[in-house]
Amino acid sequence: MPLRVIFMGTPEFSVPVLRAIAEAGHEIPAVYTQPPRAAGRRGLELTPSPVQREAERLGIEVRTPTSLKGEAEQQAFAALRADVAVVVAYGLLLPKAVLEATRLGCLNGHASLLPRWRGAAPIQRAIMAGDTETGMMVMRMEEGLDTGPVAMVEKCAIAPDMTAGELHDRLMDMGASLIVEALTRLGINCLTFTQQATAGVTYAKKIDKSETRVDWTRPAGEVHNHIRGLSPFPGAWCEVDIGGRMERLKLLRSTLTDGVGESGGILDDRLTVACGSGAIRLVEVQRAGGRSTTAQEFLRGAKIEKGTKLS
C-alpha cells in the first residue's frame, strides 16, 4: 500500500533512498534537507545539497530549516499529515514533537550494525577500528542518538583494503532497497521491531581534521586502517621532502606488506613505508593541488628515494 512519506536527508548517501521511495510509488509531500552551503573558490556561491537537487528534479517541495525546535516549523511539519518520515543522514536532531507528528513515526536508515557505531561517522569509524563487517539497519527513531528498536538489517563484509568511499557506495545502494522493503512491510502492518542490545554500544564521533595526520609510529595495521578509513575524504596525510621543499601528501590507498625500518622511512622504490611495527605500501596518493595518482606515477615525477623519511 502506498504511503505518504516525508523524506529527510542531505548528502549523496541519501539520494538513492529518496529516488527509490519515489519510484516505488509512495507519495512524498515534502523533502527536508540542510540549507545550501557556501562553495566555490571564494565561498560566494551557495550550493544546494545533493538531496535538494534530486528532490527538485523529481518535482517535490523542498524545505531547508536550520532547526526544527521552533513551534512554527513543528506545526508546518505536522500539517503535511504524513504516514511516516524516513530519515537518512539528515544532519539535524528531531525533537519529540516531530518524531510524534506522523501517524507511524519516523524510520531511520543507519550505516552500521547497531548498537555498534551510533552517531555521525559510522562508515569511517568501522574501517578505522579494523571491523570486518558492518551493514545497513532500519530503525524507529527515538529521542536518543540512534537508540531506537531495529526492524531490518542487511550485513556487508569489509574487505581488507576497502576504503570508506567504497564502503559508502556499497551501503548507499543497500540502504535504498532496504528502506523500500521496510515501507512495503509498514504499509501492510507487518514491520516488526526489536530492541537494540544493551552491550557493545560504541559511538562514531564526527571526523575531526586534527586526527587526519598519519602517525607512522603506530603498527602497520592501524596505519593502514587509518588511511583507508579516511579515503577519499577528508583524507589521511603526511609530509614529504620533494626537491628540498616539504609538501603535504594525501594518502588515499594502501596495503599491508612486509618490511622493517625506522618509522616513516621509505624502504624501497615502491613507496613501502615502515611503521612502528610492520610496513605498508602506498598504492594511491595525491599531491597538494593535484589529482590522485598511483604510487608509481607519483614516483616518476617526485623522485622519492629509498631512505627518505615521511614526517
QUIUR-V575721 format. One record per helix or strand of 2 or more residues. SS is the DSSP state (2 for helix, 1 for strand). FROM is the first residue (numbers start at 0). LEN is the number of residues. If there is no record, write none. Layout:
# QUIUR-V575721
ss:SS from:FROM len:LEN
ss:SS from:FROM len:LEN
This chain:
# QUIUR-V575721
ss:1 from:3 len:6
ss:2 from:11 len:12
ss:1 from:30 len:2
ss:1 from:36 len:3
ss:1 from:44 len:3
ss:2 from:49 len:9
ss:1 from:61 len:2
ss:2 from:70 len:8
ss:1 from:83 len:5
ss:2 from:95 len:4
ss:1 from:105 len:5
ss:1 from:117 len:2
ss:2 from:121 len:7
ss:1 from:132 len:8
ss:1 from:149 len:8
ss:2 from:163 len:24
ss:1 from:202 len:2
ss:2 from:208 len:3
ss:2 from:219 len:10
ss:1 from:235 len:7
ss:1 from:244 len:13
ss:1 from:264 len:2
ss:1 from:271 len:3
ss:1 from:278 len:9
ss:1 from:291 len:3
ss:2 from:294 len:8
